[in-house]
Amino acid sequence: MKQFNLSILILFLLYACGGGGGSSGYGESPSSSASGCVSSSTNFCVKVVSTAGGNKYSIDGTTQKTLTLTAGTEYTFDQTDSTNASHPLALSVTADGTHASGTAYTTGVTTTGTVGSTGKTKFTPASNAPTPLYYFCTNHSGMGGTANISGASGSSGYSATGSIPEKIEVVEAE
């Protein structure tokens, strides 16, 4: 029984951490760009791609990806890829942000570096964050997408409670 429990624990940890060398379990594998960005559940590799409808943000390889963020978790929008030059990302409660008469949403947002080389935007949604939020390019309209906040007031109300234990003890059945 001890061997079985340990095997299940190892499989859970590999799955939860995206390890094991295969797919992430969601039909995508973690991606890495020339900038050195490695995508994960909290680190988004942002690129700008040219489409028939103009330039768009691509997050982890998906154009205008709809994100689901959890209140209280810090996320990084990594804009170190050179395609981001002159395309700074911001958040707004208005789709397309300032291009649609909205304003930038700045609560929990910290931006560092220069887009296209060292630029990163970190965002930790608060439990009272509005949802959805929209990510947009401050210089060009029509590039962004939607970020839904789970666990935020005004959202669907469904959220996980509790925490992952720091230590797991193996107990033998008698």
N, C-alpha and C positions, 0 to 999 in steps of 0.2 A: 504494500500500500504506500509506503514511504517513497519508493521509486516512482510510482504513478503520480503522486502529488507533486513531486519535484519536477517531473516532466511537464505536467500541466502548467506549473509556475513558469518554467523556462519558456514554453511556447507563448504564454500570455505576455511575458516581458518582451520577447522578440517581436510579437505582433504590435504591442502598445508602443514600442520604441521605433517601429518601422525597420527593424533589423532583419537579419537572415539572408540578405543579399538578393532577395527576390522582389516581387511587387509589394507595394504597401498595403495590399489587401483591398484597395479601392479601384483597381484597374489602372493605376498609375504607379510609376516608380519614382522615388525621389530624383529630382533633376538637378543638374549642376550646369552653370553657364560658364562662359569664358572668363567672366568676372570673378569666378570662384564662389558664387552664391550656391548654396545647397538648400533646396526647399525642404520644409518640414511643416508640421501642423501649425507652427507659430512663426515660421520664417518664410515669407513669400518672395520669390525671385521675380522681379518686375522687369519686363522688357517692353519696348514699343514696337509694334508690328504694323506694316503697311497693308491695308485691306482696300477693297473696292470702295468702301465707304470712308476712306481716310485712315489716318493713324489711330491706333487703339492700344490701350494697355493690354498686355498679355501677362497673366499671373500664373506662374508654374506651368507655362505652356498652353494655357487656355485663354483665348481672347475674351476680354470683358467678363472674366470669371465672377460668378456670384459667390460671395464669401459668407460663411457663417462663423461669427466670432463669439466667444464666451466672455461675459462680463467678468472682470477681475483677472483676465489672462493677458499678458503682454505679447503683442504681435509686432513683427518687424517687416516693413515693406522695404526690401533691399533694392535700391535703384542704382547699384554700382555698374550695371551693364551700360556700355557706351551708347546704346540706343535711347537711353533716357535723357541724354543731354538736351536741355531746354524744355523738359517735360516734368516739372516738379509735381508730385502727387500731393493732394490735400483731401480732406474729408468735409462733407457738408450734409445737412439735413435735407437739402434740395438736390434733386437729380441734376447733374451737370454743374452744381455749385454756383460760383459767381457768374457763370455764363447764362444762368437762368434766374438772375437777380437774387441768388442765395448768398450766404456768407460761409466762410470756412468754419468748420467745427473744430475747436482747438482743445477741448477738455480731454486731458490724458494723452495728448499728442506732443511728441518731441521729434524735431527734425534736426539731423546733423549732416555735415559734409556737403558735397556738391554733387547734384544728380549727374549721372553719367560717369562718375569715377568713385567717389566715396560716399555718395548720398544714401541715407537710411532714414526712414520715418518709423518711429516706434509709437504704438498706440495701445493703451490699456483701457478698454471700455469700462466705465463705471456701471454699477448696478442700476443707476437711474439714467443711463445713456438712452437717447432716442433711437428708435429702430423703425425702419431701416435707416442706415447712413449710406452715403454715396461717396465713392472715391472718384476724383476727377483731376484733370490736368489744369493747373492754374493759368497756363498760357494758351491752351487750345480747347475748344469745345468738342463734345461728342466722344471723348476717349475713354471714359471711365465705366464703372459698373456699380453694383449694389453690394453692401455689407450688412447682413442681418445680424443683430446682436441677440444672442440667447441669454436668458437669465437677467435680462434688463426689464425694468418696469415698463409696462406698455407693450411688451412682447407677448408671445403666446402663453407665457406663464409656466412653461415646462422647463425644468432645469434639474440637473442631478444634484443630490445633496450628499454630504459626507465627504470623506477624503480617502486617498490611497494611503494605507499604513506605511510608516517608514520601515518597519521591521515585520517580517512574516515568520512566525514560528511554526515548525512542523510538529504536529501532535499525532502520536500513533493511536489508532483506534484499538480499543481493548476487546 
